[in-house]
Protein backbone atom coordinates (compact mmCIF):
# COMPACT_ATOMS: atom_id res chain seq x y z
CA UNK A 1 0.00 0.00 0.00
CA UNK A 2 1.43 3.37 -0.97
CA UNK A 3 1.74 6.25 1.48
CA UNK A 4 -0.92 8.18 -0.46
CA UNK A 5 -3.46 5.35 -0.22
CA UNK A 6 -2.61 4.85 3.46
CA UNK A 7 -3.19 8.53 4.28
CA UNK A 8 -6.40 8.68 2.26
CA UNK A 9 -7.59 5.52 3.99
CA UNK A 10 -6.74 7.02 7.38
CA UNK A 11 -8.79 10.11 6.59
CA UNK A 12 -11.65 7.92 5.39
CA UNK A 13 -11.64 5.89 8.60
CA UNK A 14 -11.63 9.08 10.68
CA UNK A 15 -14.53 10.64 8.75
CA UNK A 16 -16.73 7.53 8.63
CA UNK A 17 -16.10 6.84 12.32
CA UNK A 18 -16.97 10.42 13.22
CA UNK A 19 -20.12 10.21 11.10
CA UNK A 20 -21.36 7.04 12.80
CA UNK A 21 -20.53 8.06 16.37
CA UNK A 22 -21.14 11.82 16.49
CA UNK A 23 -22.90 13.22 13.42
CA UNK A 24 -26.50 14.40 13.77
CA UNK A 25 -27.39 12.66 10.50
CA UNK A 26 -26.59 9.29 12.09
CA UNK A 27 -28.40 10.09 15.37
CA UNK A 28 -31.46 8.16 14.20
CA UNK A 29 -29.34 5.08 13.61
CA UNK A 30 -27.80 5.35 17.08
CA UNK A 31 -31.27 5.88 18.60
CA UNK A 32 -32.70 2.84 16.83
CA UNK A 33 -29.86 0.68 18.14
CA UNK A 34 -30.43 2.01 21.68
CA UNK A 35 -34.20 1.48 21.37
CA UNK A 36 -33.74 -2.07 20.11
CA UNK A 37 -31.09 -3.21 22.60
CA UNK A 38 -31.35 -0.69 25.48
CA UNK A 39 -29.40 2.45 26.28
CA UNK A 40 -26.84 0.59 28.42
CA UNK A 41 -26.38 -2.32 26.01
CA UNK A 42 -23.15 -3.28 24.29
CA UNK A 43 -24.56 -2.57 20.80
CA UNK A 44 -25.62 0.93 21.90
CA UNK A 45 -22.16 1.51 23.34
CA UNK A 46 -20.53 0.15 20.18
CA UNK A 47 -22.22 2.66 17.85
CA UNK A 48 -21.30 5.61 20.07
CA UNK A 49 -17.69 4.67 20.87
CA UNK A 50 -15.14 6.05 18.41
CA UNK A 51 -12.50 3.52 19.46
CA UNK A 52 -14.95 0.64 18.94
CA UNK A 53 -16.39 1.76 15.61
CA UNK A 54 -12.99 2.65 14.18
CA UNK A 55 -11.79 -0.96 14.42
CA UNK A 56 -14.63 -2.16 12.22
CA UNK A 57 -14.43 0.78 9.82
CA UNK A 58 -10.65 0.38 9.54
CA UNK A 59 -11.03 -3.31 8.73
CA UNK A 60 -13.47 -2.58 5.92
CA UNK A 61 -11.47 0.37 4.57
CA UNK A 62 -8.20 -1.59 4.68
CA UNK A 63 -9.74 -4.48 2.74
CA UNK A 64 -11.17 -2.06 0.19
CA UNK A 65 -7.88 -0.15 -0.10
CA UNK A 66 -5.97 -3.39 -0.62
CA UNK A 67 -8.41 -4.54 -3.29
CA UNK A 68 -8.99 -1.24 -5.13
CA UNK A 69 -6.60 1.30 -3.62
CA UNK A 70 -5.31 2.75 -6.88
CA UNK A 71 -8.64 2.73 -8.69
CA UNK A 72 -9.76 6.27 -9.46
CA UNK A 73 -13.13 5.76 -7.75
CA UNK A 74 -11.40 4.73 -4.51
CA UNK A 75 -8.91 7.58 -4.59
CA UNK A 76 -11.64 10.13 -5.39
CA UNK A 77 -14.01 8.89 -2.70
CA UNK A 78 -11.26 8.63 -0.08
CA UNK A 79 -10.04 12.12 -1.00
CA UNK A 80 -13.52 13.59 -0.52
CA UNK A 81 -13.92 11.91 2.88
CA UNK A 82 -10.42 12.90 3.99
CA UNK A 83 -10.91 16.52 2.96
CA UNK A 84 -14.28 16.54 4.72
CA UNK A 85 -12.66 15.32 7.92
CA UNK A 86 -9.82 17.85 7.70
CA UNK A 87 -12.27 20.68 6.98
CA UNK A 88 -14.27 19.69 10.06
CA UNK A 89 -11.15 19.70 12.20
CA UNK A 90 -10.11 23.08 10.83
CA UNK A 91 -13.59 24.50 11.39
CA UNK A 92 -13.62 23.36 15.03
CA UNK A 93 -10.12 24.69 15.59
CA UNK A 94 -10.70 28.06 13.90
CA UNK A 95 -14.15 28.80 15.37
Long-range contacts (C-beta under 8 A, 24 or more apart in sequence): 1-65, 1-66, 1-69, 2-69, 2-70, 4-75, 5-65, 5-69, 5-70, 5-74, 5-75, 5-78, 6-65, 7-82, 8-65, 8-75, 8-78, 8-79, 8-82, 9-61, 9-62, 9-65, 9-69, 9-78, 10-82, 11-78, 11-81, 11-82, 11-83, 11-85, 11-86, 12-61, 12-77, 12-78, 12-81, 12-82, 13-54, 13-57, 13-58, 13-61, 14-54, 14-82, 14-85, 15-81, 15-82, 15-84, 15-85, 15-88, 16-57, 16-61, 16-81, 17-50, 17-53, 17-54, 17-57, 18-50, 18-85, 18-88, 20-47, 20-53, 20-57, 21-47, 21-48, 21-49, 21-50, 21-53, 22-50
